[in-house]
């Protein structure tokens, strides 16, 4: 059957009512039995349903193993742990980012295979430009992101010096949320500068006081002893964006000179 005949006779004018694949299937059965097979064919001048009954005895049985009609598309998982099929995007586990996979799809499902093993399965979406996310994939991606952020924070803190690295190891030995304390200490570095914070960390390390609040108390005590004011902390509306801002290391001594 010519595709142009199907487009202009069966599909034309039905865009709004054909939304899902089930809509197409219902239309196909109706159009086949009520229109296409009961009309007089231009070539044979016979109705297809009548011609089929005459040729039925000469037709061979279908094979026991069905013909593979799945779409098979090699692709690469994006950095957002998604694969694109037609105009839609489907999620995969984050550990397969940038890896080569094979995407297979039939009229119901979309599978993602890696080295022949299924790593994701979604209901096929026939709408356009949709994002289909598996809840477990989202949870895994968030956990992976937290681990990545934790490594970056630990690396930035360790770069302050050997005392800072030793202080971090002390934090990890206790029942504390290490990343929370490291975040606070890095905020102190942005506020007071590296020298003052590292000096307070060295003192806290000497007394084995592994707590960011203790370090801040040491800084405040030292500044009061020197009759120095404390700078105002940065208070952005979205504090999570503060870590993405890269500024030169502050030098509180410049403000001290102005006060003198």
Secondary structure as GFF3:
##gff-version 3
##sequence-region A 1 260
A	DSSP	alpha_helix	3	5	.	.	.	ID=ss1
A	DSSP	pi_helix	6	11	.	.	.	ID=ss2
A	DSSP	alpha_helix	21	34	.	.	.	ID=ss3
A	DSSP	three_ten_helix	36	38	.	.	.	ID=ss4
A	DSSP	alpha_helix	48	55	.	.	.	ID=ss5
A	DSSP	three_ten_helix	56	58	.	.	.	ID=ss6
A	DSSP	beta_strand	71	76	.	.	.	ID=ss7
A	DSSP	beta_strand	82	85	.	.	.	ID=ss8
A	DSSP	beta_strand	88	91	.	.	.	ID=ss9
A	DSSP	three_ten_helix	94	96	.	.	.	ID=ss10
A	DSSP	beta_strand	100	105	.	.	.	ID=ss11
A	DSSP	beta_strand	109	114	.	.	.	ID=ss12
A	DSSP	beta_strand	117	123	.	.	.	ID=ss13
A	DSSP	beta_strand	131	132	.	.	.	ID=ss14
A	DSSP	alpha_helix	135	158	.	.	.	ID=ss15
A	DSSP	alpha_helix	162	173	.	.	.	ID=ss16
A	DSSP	alpha_helix	178	192	.	.	.	ID=ss17
A	DSSP	alpha_helix	194	206	.	.	.	ID=ss18
A	DSSP	alpha_helix	212	225	.	.	.	ID=ss19
A	DSSP	three_ten_helix	239	244	.	.	.	ID=ss20
A	DSSP	alpha_helix	253	259	.	.	.	ID=ss21
###
